Amino acid sequence: MERQAFHNVWDAIEDTPGAAANMTMRSDLLISLRNAVEGWGVTQPRLNDVLRGRISNFSLVSLFSLAEKAGLSVRLVIGEAA
């Protein structure tokens, strides 16, 4: 049996080069996102609370902290009461 060599696992298991390229890009992006989120030091249950919109589980300070870790800018605008 002849041995085959592939650039990556997707080249070996996908039917076409286009499908392999698509899966390679998707997996690279997912790995990068996972690494970024893991770098935030946020636990899985806490991430689940964010994804499920469980607002009562978060203080304003903790939401500001998560936003900062995500690279978001948060502003508070105060105006006179109507």
N, C-alpha and C positions, 0 to 999 in steps of 0.2 A: 504494500500500500504506500502510495506517495504521500509524503508529508507536505502540508500546506502551511504557509506563513501569512499572517494578516497584520495589518497596521493596528487594529484594535478589535475588540470582541464584536462590535456591531458589523464590521466588514465580514466577519465570519458567519453571523447568524441572519443578517438581513438579505432579502432577495435581490435588491438592486443597490448600486452605489449611492443613488439619491436617498433611498430609505436609510442606508447606513449613515450618510452624512447628517440627515435629519436627527436620527437617534443620538449620534455623537454630540451634536450641538445641544440637544435637549439634556443629555446626561451631564455635559460640562456645565451648563447653566444651573442645573439642579444642585450639583456638587458645590458650585460657588455660592449659591444661596444658602445651602445647608451650613457651609463653613462660616458664612457671615452671621447667621442666626446663632450658631453655636458660640461664636465669639462674643455675643451679647451677654452670655451668662444667664440666660432666661431658661427656666425649667420647662419641660414639656407641658405640665398642667397649666402653667402660666400662659404659654403660647396658645393652648387650647381655649383658655378664657378669652384671649384676644380674638381668636378666629371665630368664636361663637358669640362675640359681642356682649359678654357678661360684664356690663358696665359697673354694676354694684361691687364687683371684686377689685376695683381700681380706685386709688386716690388720684387726685389731679397731679400730684407730684410723681407718682409712679407712671402715669400716662406720659407726662413730659419726659421722663427718663427713657421710656421705650421709644418715644418719637425721636429723641436725640440719637439713640443707638441706631435707629432706622435711617438717619440722615435727613430727618424732617425738621423744618423750622416751624415753631409755634409762636403765635402772637396773641396777646390778650388786649382787646380794645375796650376801653371803659368810656362810657358816655353818660350824659345826664339822663335821668329817668324822664320818660315821656309824660 
